[in-house]
């Protein structure tokens, strides 16, 4: 597996949507220790109904669907970054916000020769080569939790000139809720996974010198 060059790693480490203003301060994603101190009384539904609610919260992904890359010379390492935003609307039961453990993102490529299947989540302290995150936050004056992420698609995953490469990203929210069968314990609940498909095409511009060597 190719490791990003230092300059690429530096760029990839920049927060997604870095041209935007810094997200406002908000409650951090709950840790297991924090969850254990919350009681069932804080839930606006019964424990069973609350679990059912957490396992059915829909997630929405906003991200570009296609990108063209021009004039890539053979042997040159290039990385194309895709920024995405995932949102969970928990206005139907805001109490669920404090039990959100992490957003999980999986990136998959459709090329059988260079197949990629990477997964990372916001609770992990390990930096992933292909998936990077900003810290999730609550949109001010709402019950919407937002997660911004960046996908790094390296040149060895690019399709051949003129062809189209297909990728997909899968995003899910994980909740750590109190386990009524184990006092002080928690259990993980996964909300429905959202899938976003996008594509990438490598092209040569009309005036490029690469036309002479094709």
C-alpha positions in Angstrom: 0.0 0.0 0.0 1.5 3.3 -1.1 2.2 5.8 1.7 1.4 9.5 1.1 4.4 11.7 0.5 5.2 14.3 3.1 3.7 17.1 1.1 0.6 15.0 0.3 0.3 14.1 4.0 0.5 17.7 5.0 -2.2 18.7 2.6 -4.4 15.7 3.5 -4.1 16.7 7.2 -5.7 20.0 6.6 -9.3 20.1 7.9 -11.9 19.4 5.2 -13.7 22.6 4.1 -10.7 24.5 5.4 -11.9 27.6 3.6 -14.9 27.7 5.9 -15.0 29.3 9.3 -14.1 27.2 12.3 -17.1 25.2 13.6 -18.6 26.6 16.7 -17.9 25.0 20.1 -20.3 22.2 20.8 -20.8 19.1 23.1 -18.1 16.5 22.3 -19.1 13.0 21.2 -19.8 11.0 24.3 -17.2 8.6 25.6 -18.0 5.3 27.3 -17.3 6.8 30.7 -19.5 9.8 30.1 -22.4 7.6 28.9 -22.3 5.5 32.0 -23.3 8.4 34.2 -26.4 9.1 32.2 -29.5 7.3 33.4 -32.5 5.9 31.6 -34.5 8.8 33.1 -32.7 11.2 30.8 -34.2 9.5 27.7 -37.5 10.9 26.4 -38.5 7.4 25.4 -38.5 4.0 27.1 -35.1 2.2 26.9 -36.6 -0.2 24.2 -38.1 2.7 22.2 -34.9 4.7 22.6 -32.8 1.9 21.2 -35.3 1.6 18.3 -35.0 5.3 17.7 -31.2 5.3 17.6 -31.2 2.4 15.1 -33.4 4.2 12.7 -32.1 7.8 12.5 -31.4 8.5 8.9 -28.1 10.1 7.8 -27.6 12.5 4.9 -24.4 12.9 2.8 -23.5 16.0 0.8 -20.6 15.4 -1.6 -19.7 15.9 -5.3 -20.6 13.1 -7.6 -18.0 13.4 -10.4 -14.6 14.9 -10.9 -12.4 15.3 -14.0 -8.6 15.3 -13.8 -6.6 16.7 -16.7 -3.1 16.1 -18.0 -1.6 13.6 -15.6 1.7 12.4 -16.9 2.7 8.7 -16.5 4.7 8.0 -13.3 3.5 11.2 -11.5 1.9 10.7 -8.1 -1.3 12.8 -7.8 -3.9 12.7 -5.0 -7.4 14.0 -5.6 -9.2 15.0 -2.4 -13.0 14.7 -2.0 -14.7 16.6 0.8 -18.0 15.4 2.2 -20.4 16.3 5.0 -22.7 13.9 6.8 -25.6 15.1 9.0 -27.8 13.4 11.6 -31.1 15.1 12.4 -32.1 14.1 15.9 -34.8 16.7 16.4 -37.4 13.9 17.0 -35.5 13.0 20.2 -32.6 15.4 21.1 -31.6 13.2 24.1 -30.0 10.9 21.6 -27.3 13.5 20.8 -25.4 12.8 24.0 -25.1 9.1 23.2 -23.5 9.5 19.8 -20.2 7.6 19.9 -18.8 8.2 16.5 -19.3 8.6 12.8 -18.0 5.8 10.7 -16.8 6.2 7.1 -15.9 3.5 4.6 -14.3 4.2 1.3 -14.5 1.5 -1.5 -13.1 1.6 -5.1 -14.7 -0.3 -7.9 -11.5 -1.3 -9.7 -10.9 -5.1 -9.1 -7.2 -4.7 -9.9 -6.6 -2.0 -7.3 -9.5 -2.6 -4.9 -9.6 -0.3 -1.9 -11.8 -1.0 1.2 -10.9 1.4 4.0 -12.9 2.2 7.2 -12.3 4.8 9.8 -14.3 6.5 12.6 -14.2 9.7 14.5 -13.5 8.0 17.8 -10.3 6.5 16.7 -7.0 8.3 17.5 -5.3 6.6 14.6 -4.9 8.7 11.4 -6.1 6.9 8.3 -4.3 7.3 5.0 -7.4 7.7 3.0 -10.1 9.1 5.4 -9.7 12.2 7.5 -12.1 14.0 9.8 -12.9 17.3 11.4 -14.3 17.0 14.9 -18.1 16.4 14.7 -20.2 19.2 16.1 -23.8 20.2 16.7 -25.1 22.8 14.3 -26.0 25.9 16.4 -29.7 26.1 17.5 -30.5 22.7 16.0 -30.5 19.0 17.0 -28.4 18.2 14.0 -25.0 16.5 14.4 -22.5 17.3 11.6 -19.4 15.4 10.5 -17.1 16.7 7.8 -14.6 14.3 6.2 -12.0 14.2 3.5 -11.3 11.3 1.2 -7.8 11.0 -0.4 -7.9 9.1 -3.7 -4.4 8.3 -4.8 -3.2 8.2 -8.5 -2.8 4.4 -8.4 -6.6 4.2 -8.0 -7.2 6.5 -11.0 -8.7 4.9 -14.1 -6.9 4.8 -17.4 -7.1 7.9 -19.6 -10.6 8.4 -21.0 -12.1 5.8 -18.7 -14.2 6.4 -15.6 -13.4 5.0 -12.2 -16.2 4.4 -9.7 -16.1 4.7 -5.9 -18.5 4.7 -3.1 -18.5 6.1 0.5 -20.6 4.6 3.2 -21.4 6.6 6.4 -23.0 5.4 9.6 -23.5 6.8 13.1 -22.7 4.7 16.1 -24.4 5.2 19.4 -23.2 3.9 22.8 -26.3 3.7 25.0 -26.8 2.3 28.5 -27.4 -1.4 28.6 -30.4 -2.2 30.9 -29.1 -5.8 31.3 -25.7 -4.7 32.5 -25.7 -1.9 35.2 -23.1 0.7 34.3 -22.5 -1.0 30.9 -23.2 0.2 27.4 -24.0 -1.3 24.1 -23.3 -0.1 20.5 -26.2 0.7 18.2 -25.6 1.4 14.5 -27.9 3.8 12.7 -28.8 3.1 9.0 -25.8 3.4 6.6 -26.0 6.1 3.9 -24.2 5.3 0.6 -22.9 7.9 -1.8 -21.4 6.9 -5.2 -19.0 9.1 -7.1 -16.8 8.8 -10.1 -13.5 10.1 -11.5 -12.3 10.5 -15.1 -8.7 11.2 -16.3 -8.7 13.4 -19.4 -6.2 15.2 -21.7 -6.9 18.8 -22.5 -6.9 19.8 -26.2 -3.8 21.9 -26.0 -1.8 19.6 -23.8 1.6 18.2 -24.9 0.4 14.9 -23.7 -1.6 14.6 -26.9 1.7 14.1 -28.8 2.7 11.1 -26.8 -0.6 9.3 -26.5 
